[in-house]
Amino acid sequence: MKAESAELRLPAYGGQAVIEGVLMRGKRALAMAVRDPKGEIVLFDEQLPTLYRSWWARAPFFRGIVSLWDSLSMGMEYLTKSANVQTGEEEKIEGKELVFTMLFSILVGVGLFFLLPALLAGWLESGLQTTAWVSNLLEGLLRLIILVVYMVLIGKMPEIQRTFMYHGAEHKTINAFEAGIELEPQSVAQQTRVHPRCGTSFILSMVFISILVFTLLGPQPLLWRLISRILLLPVVAGLSYEYIRWAAQNMQKSGFVRALIQPNLWLQSLTTREPTLDMIEVALAAFKRMYAMETAGEIPPEPTV
């Protein structure tokens, strides 16, 4: 299978690693492949709601917010499904339980990566009598340090290391498709495991763009500083999404853009690992199922394991 037209390339297809598997997402459908404890590949798929084909999902800035919501909601749901495959359970987090789990995850993420750096920088600004620019630069630096330390620490966990390997398999598969290379494990394995539209790139872009956005607010009392970080989070997310789209579309045309996006690619060395061929096979199973649903509405036969 090869990419046949520019319409099916950037920025339609993406994905994420799950527990012992990969989730692939298109414009109209998504599919997840997970290797169960018996070594067999288990496939899940569904058609995406009309929201993901609406004006909101296509309009600049707003599509970044929709994409962030998609990563949180569907990502959480399918992460749970992948965990259930490993335990043999068939429970599904939905309704109030799903909302509570998502809200808790959002609160932890916002608190750790946005409010904590803002709080620390606010205290330092008050104690050192720094300017708003210096304070926001310091806040961004603290946010970056917390992010990198967090990624390094979780990357030492064996379970997360395997998830990072599946993350690498997901990137290699997308890169192979976009390069028009035959989607077979050996060919895909030769591709790079970094990708400019990765969620890691998105997070790092948010760190840098937050410095610019928050600096425009000027000096603020500590309470309003914390409130503004929450209220402006969708703005930062929307701008960051547009930035990584622009960078991905232009990095091959401009050395300046490649240099600009390079820190995003470097950071992915912390969240991806080299996958094994059987992991790439799982990523390919998810991609091919999603691709079939996107292009013809037909589901290919189960992969032979």
Sequence and secondary structure as in RCSB ss.txt:
>XXXX:A:sequence
MKAESAELRLPAYGGQAVIEGVLMRGKRALAMAVRDPKGEIVLFDEQLPTLYRSWWARAPFFRGIVSLWDSLSMG
MEYLTKSANVQTGEEEKIEGKELVFTMLFSILVGVGLFFLLPALLAGWLESGLQTTAWVSNLLEGLLRLIILVVY
MVLIGKMPEIQRTFMYHGAEHKTINAFEAGIELEPQSVAQQTRVHPRCGTSFILSMVFISILVFTLLGPQPLLWR
LISRILLLPVVAGLSYEYIRWAAQNMQKSGFVRALIQPNLWLQSLTTREPTLDMIEVALAAFKRMYAMETAGEIP
PEPTV
>XXXX:A:secstr
     GGGSTTS EEEEETTEEEEE SSEEEEEEE TTS EEEEEEE  GGGGSHHHHSTTHHHHHHHHHHHHHH
HHHHHHHHHHHHT      HHHHHHHHHHHHHHHHIIIIIHHHHHHHHHHHHHT  HHHHHHHHHHHHHHHHHHH
HHHHTTSHHHHHHHHHHHHHHHHHHHHHTT   SHHHHHTS S  TT HHHHHHHHHHHHHHHHHTT S  HHHH
HHHHHHTHHHHHHHHHHHHHHHHHHTTT HHHHHHHHHHHHHHHHH     HHHHHHHHHHHHHHHHHHHTS   
     
